Amino acid sequence: MQYAEIIVAVLGAFALAWTADQLTGRRGLFATSLVSGVAAVAGWFLAVRVFAVSTTDQWTWVGWSLVASALALATFFLFRNKR
């Protein structure tokens, strides 16, 4: 399948967002999905364009995207306002 890497990265980022939303009990899936998606794109950008450790045809950047997404979700919940 030609775009399998992209599909796996999108589903993985959404799964991380859904898991983070369920673990925190916030029920704000849109916010966590937005944070996770933007971080996944940033992870792709770092892997492919900045450090050039892979190309878009390889699977290495998917790991970078998911790690960036997990880090962004952790910092999102760490530095979020607690009214």
C-alpha positions in Angstrom: 0.0 0.0 0.0 1.5 3.3 -1.1 0.5 5.5 1.8 0.6 3.0 4.7 3.1 5.0 6.7 1.0 8.1 6.7 -2.1 6.1 7.7 -0.3 4.4 10.5 1.1 7.8 11.7 -2.3 9.4 11.7 -4.0 6.5 13.5 -1.1 6.3 16.0 -1.4 10.1 16.8 -5.1 9.8 17.2 -4.7 6.7 19.4 -2.2 8.6 21.6 -4.6 11.5 21.9 -7.5 9.3 22.7 -5.5 7.4 25.3 -4.2 10.6 26.9 -7.8 11.9 27.0 -9.1 8.8 28.7 -6.3 8.6 31.2 -6.7 12.2 32.3 -10.5 12.0 32.3 -10.8 15.5 30.7 -13.1 14.5 27.8 -11.5 17.2 25.6 -10.7 15.0 22.6 -10.5 17.9 20.2 -7.7 19.6 22.2 -5.7 16.5 22.6 -6.1 15.5 19.0 -4.9 19.0 17.9 -1.9 18.8 20.1 -1.1 15.3 19.0 -1.6 16.0 15.3 0.6 19.1 15.3 3.3 17.3 17.2 3.2 14.4 14.8 3.7 16.8 11.9 6.6 18.4 13.8 8.1 15.0 14.3 7.8 14.2 10.6 9.5 17.6 9.8 12.3 16.9 12.2 13.0 13.4 10.9 12.6 14.2 7.2 13.6 17.8 6.7 15.8 18.8 9.6 17.9 15.8 10.5 17.4 13.8 7.3 17.3 10.5 9.1 14.7 9.1 6.7 12.5 9.9 3.7 8.8 9.9 3.6 8.9 6.4 2.0 10.6 4.9 5.0 9.1 3.9 8.4 11.6 5.7 10.6 9.8 9.0 10.6 6.6 7.3 12.0 8.5 6.6 15.2 9.7 10.2 15.3 6.2 11.4 14.9 4.7 9.2 17.6 7.5 10.1 20.0 7.0 13.8 19.3 3.3 13.4 19.8 3.7 11.6 23.2 6.1 14.3 24.4 3.8 17.1 23.3 0.8 15.5 25.1 2.9 15.1 28.2 3.9 18.8 28.2 0.3 19.8 27.3 -1.0 18.2 30.4 1.9 19.3 32.5 1.7 23.0 31.7 -2.0 23.3 31.2 -4.0 25.9 33.2 -5.6 24.4 36.3 -8.4 26.8 37.1 
